Amino acid sequence: MKFEFSIDIPAPRELVWKIALDPNLRPEWDVRIAKFYVRREPGAGAPITIVFRSFIFRPRAEAVFLRFDPPNQSMIRIGPATPNIVPSGGGTWIFEETETVIRMTTRFNLKTAGVKAPAWLIRALVRSLRRLKRLVLQHQRKSNLAAAAESNATHTK
Protein backbone atom coordinates (compact mmCIF):
# COMPACT_ATOMS: atom_id res chain seq x y z
CA MET A 1 0.00 0.00 0.00
CA LYS A 2 1.39 3.37 -1.03
CA PHE A 3 0.15 6.67 0.31
CA GLU A 4 1.35 10.24 0.70
CA PHE A 5 0.39 13.21 2.88
CA SER A 6 1.74 16.75 3.13
CA ILE A 7 1.45 19.57 5.60
CA ASP A 8 2.54 23.19 5.24
CA ILE A 9 4.34 24.66 8.24
CA PRO A 10 5.24 28.38 8.31
CA ALA A 11 8.65 27.94 9.94
CA PRO A 12 12.29 27.59 8.89
CA ARG A 13 13.13 24.24 7.31
CA GLU A 14 15.91 23.59 9.84
CA LEU A 15 13.47 23.98 12.75
CA VAL A 16 10.88 21.67 11.18
CA TRP A 17 13.60 19.08 10.49
CA LYS A 18 15.07 19.39 13.99
CA ILE A 19 11.74 18.83 15.74
CA ALA A 20 10.46 16.14 13.36
CA LEU A 21 13.62 14.06 13.67
CA ASP A 22 14.36 14.59 17.36
CA PRO A 23 13.89 11.11 18.90
CA ASN A 24 12.95 12.67 22.26
CA LEU A 25 10.21 14.84 20.71
CA ARG A 26 8.84 12.19 18.35
CA PRO A 27 6.42 10.64 20.90
CA GLU A 28 5.18 14.14 21.76
CA TRP A 29 3.80 14.78 18.28
CA ASP A 30 3.55 11.37 16.60
CA VAL A 31 0.50 9.59 18.03
CA ARG A 32 1.70 6.30 16.51
CA ILE A 33 5.02 6.24 18.37
CA ALA A 34 5.59 5.49 22.08
CA LYS A 35 9.42 5.46 21.83
CA PHE A 36 11.85 6.10 19.01
CA TYR A 37 15.48 5.10 19.61
CA VAL A 38 18.23 5.96 17.15
CA ARG A 39 21.00 3.68 18.39
CA ARG A 40 23.94 5.69 17.07
CA GLU A 41 24.59 9.06 15.43
CA PRO A 42 21.76 9.65 12.91
CA GLY A 43 22.80 8.97 9.34
CA ALA A 44 22.45 6.43 6.56
CA GLY A 45 22.74 2.96 8.08
CA ALA A 46 21.89 4.07 11.63
CA PRO A 47 19.77 1.43 13.38
CA ILE A 48 16.44 2.46 14.94
CA THR A 49 14.10 0.75 17.37
CA ILE A 50 10.49 1.89 17.22
CA VAL A 51 7.94 1.12 19.91
CA PHE A 52 4.46 1.80 18.57
CA ARG A 53 1.36 2.84 20.47
CA SER A 54 -1.74 0.74 20.15
CA PHE A 55 -4.79 0.09 22.24
CA ILE A 56 -3.31 -2.73 24.32
CA PHE A 57 0.07 -3.77 22.92
CA ARG A 58 3.36 -1.96 22.41
CA PRO A 59 4.49 -3.46 19.10
CA ARG A 60 8.23 -3.13 18.54
CA ALA A 61 10.07 -3.00 15.21
CA GLU A 62 13.64 -2.61 14.10
CA ALA A 63 14.33 -0.06 11.38
CA VAL A 64 17.27 1.60 9.65
CA PHE A 65 17.88 4.99 8.05
CA LEU A 66 18.42 4.42 4.32
CA ARG A 67 18.97 8.13 3.70
CA PHE A 68 19.62 11.00 6.08
CA ASP A 69 20.11 14.33 4.32
CA PRO A 70 19.47 17.24 6.75
CA PRO A 71 17.34 19.32 6.35
CA ASN A 72 15.96 17.93 3.09
CA GLN A 73 15.06 14.25 3.31
CA SER A 74 15.10 11.15 5.47
CA MET A 75 14.17 7.62 4.48
CA ILE A 76 13.75 4.56 6.68
CA ARG A 77 13.01 0.88 6.20
CA ILE A 78 10.90 -0.67 8.95
CA GLY A 79 11.04 -4.40 9.63
CA PRO A 80 8.19 -6.56 10.90
CA ALA A 81 6.71 -5.57 14.25
CA THR A 82 6.18 -7.92 17.15
CA PRO A 83 3.29 -8.53 17.58
CA ASN A 84 2.47 -8.16 13.89
CA ILE A 85 -0.25 -5.50 14.12
CA VAL A 86 1.73 -2.68 12.49
CA PRO A 87 2.73 -2.96 8.81
CA SER A 88 6.39 -3.12 7.80
CA GLY A 89 7.82 -1.32 4.80
CA GLY A 90 9.39 2.07 4.34
CA GLY A 91 8.82 5.75 4.65
CA THR A 92 10.30 8.94 3.26
CA TRP A 93 10.04 12.46 4.64
CA ILE A 94 10.76 15.34 2.28
CA PHE A 95 11.11 18.94 3.49
CA GLU A 96 10.56 21.41 0.64
CA GLU A 97 10.72 25.20 0.78
CA THR A 98 7.96 27.16 -0.90
CA GLU A 99 7.77 30.96 -0.94
CA THR A 100 6.03 31.14 2.43
CA VAL A 101 6.15 27.74 4.16
CA ILE A 102 7.95 24.44 4.49
CA ARG A 103 6.00 21.58 2.98
CA MET A 104 6.68 18.31 4.77
CA THR A 105 5.63 15.37 2.64
CA THR A 106 5.45 11.86 4.05
CA ARG A 107 5.43 8.91 1.65
CA PHE A 108 4.89 5.35 2.72
CA ASN A 109 5.13 2.02 0.96
CA LEU A 110 3.83 -0.54 3.47
CA LYS A 111 3.27 -4.27 3.39
CA THR A 112 -0.30 -4.50 4.66
CA ALA A 113 -1.24 -8.09 3.75
CA GLY A 114 -2.68 -9.74 6.83
CA VAL A 115 -2.30 -6.61 8.95
CA LYS A 116 -5.30 -4.52 9.98
CA ALA A 117 -3.75 -1.09 9.98
CA PRO A 118 -4.36 1.19 7.02
CA ALA A 119 -7.50 3.02 8.23
CA TRP A 120 -6.24 3.76 11.75
CA LEU A 121 -2.74 4.39 10.42
CA ILE A 122 -3.92 7.03 7.98
CA ARG A 123 -6.02 8.81 10.65
CA ALA A 124 -3.09 8.68 13.07
CA LEU A 125 -0.69 10.05 10.48
CA VAL A 126 -2.91 13.02 9.65
CA ARG A 127 -3.37 13.75 13.37
CA SER A 128 0.37 13.44 13.95
CA LEU A 129 1.25 15.91 11.20
CA ARG A 130 -1.14 18.45 12.70
CA ARG A 131 0.46 17.93 16.11
CA LEU A 132 3.93 18.37 14.56
CA LYS A 133 2.87 21.69 13.06
CA ARG A 134 1.55 22.86 16.45
CA LEU A 135 4.76 21.81 18.19
CA VAL A 136 6.98 23.54 15.61
CA LEU A 137 4.96 26.75 15.91
CA GLN A 138 5.18 26.59 19.74
CA HIS A 139 8.98 26.23 19.53
CA GLN A 140 9.15 29.05 17.01
CA ARG A 141 7.11 31.37 19.28
CA LYS A 142 9.34 30.56 22.27
CA SER A 143 12.42 31.24 20.17
CA ASN A 144 10.97 34.54 18.90
CA LEU A 145 10.06 35.62 22.44
CA ALA A 146 13.54 34.77 23.71
CA ALA A 147 15.14 36.71 20.84
CA ALA A 148 12.88 39.73 21.51
CA ALA A 149 13.70 39.66 25.24
CA GLU A 150 17.42 39.45 24.46
CA SER A 151 17.13 42.33 22.00
CA ASN A 152 15.26 44.44 24.56
CA ALA A 153 17.86 43.68 27.21
CA THR A 154 20.64 44.71 24.83
CA HIS A 155 18.90 47.99 23.92
CA THR A 156 18.21 48.97 27.55
CA LYS A 157 21.88 48.70 28.59
C-alpha positions, -999 to +999 in steps of 0.1 A: +000+000+000+014+034-010+002+067+003+014+102+007+004+132+029+017+167+031+015+196+056+025+232+052+043+247+082+052+284+083+086+279+099+123+276+089+131+242+073+159+236+098+135+240+127+109+217+112+136+191+105+151+194+140+117+188+157+105+161+134+136+141+137+144+146+174+139+111+189+130+127+223+102+148+207+088+122+184+064+106+209+052+141+218+038+148+183+035+114+166+005+096+180+017+063+165+050+062+184+056+055+221+094+055+218+119+061+190+155+051+196+182+060+171+210+037+184+239+057+171+246+091+154+218+097+129+228+090+093+225+064+066+227+030+081+219+041+116+198+014+134+164+025+149+141+007+174+105+019+172+079+011+199+045+018+186+014+028+205-017+007+201-048+001+222-033-027+243+001-038+229+034-020+224+045-035+191+082-031+185+101-030+152+136-026+141+143-001+114+173+016+096+179+050+080+184+044+043+190+081+037+196+110+061+201+143+043+195+172+068+173+193+063+160+179+031+151+143+033+151+112+055+142+076+045+138+046+067+130+009+062+109-007+090+110-044+096+082-066+109+067-056+142+062-079+171+033-085+176+025-082+139-002-055+141+017-027+125+027-030+088+064-031+078+078-013+048+094+021+043+088+058+046+103+089+033+100+125+046+108+153+023+111+189+035+106+214+006+107+252+008+080+272-009+078+310-009+060+311+024+061+277+042+080+244+045+060+216+030+067+183+048+056+154+026+054+119+040+054+089+017+049+053+027+051+020+010+038-005+035+033-043+034-003-045+047-012-081+037-027-097+068-023-066+089-053-045+100-038-011+100-044+012+070-075+030+082-062+038+117-027+044+104-039+070+080-060+088+106-031+087+131-007+101+105-029+130+097-034+137+134+004+134+140+013+159+112-011+184+127+005+179+161+039+184+146+029+217+131+016+229+165+048+218+182+070+235+156+050+268+159+052+266+197+090+262+195+092+291+170+071+314+193+093+306+223+124+312+202+110+345+189+101+356+224+135+348+237+151+367+208+129+397+215+137+397+252+174+394+245+171+423+220+153+444+246+179+437+272+206+447+248+189+480+239+182+490+276+219+487+286 
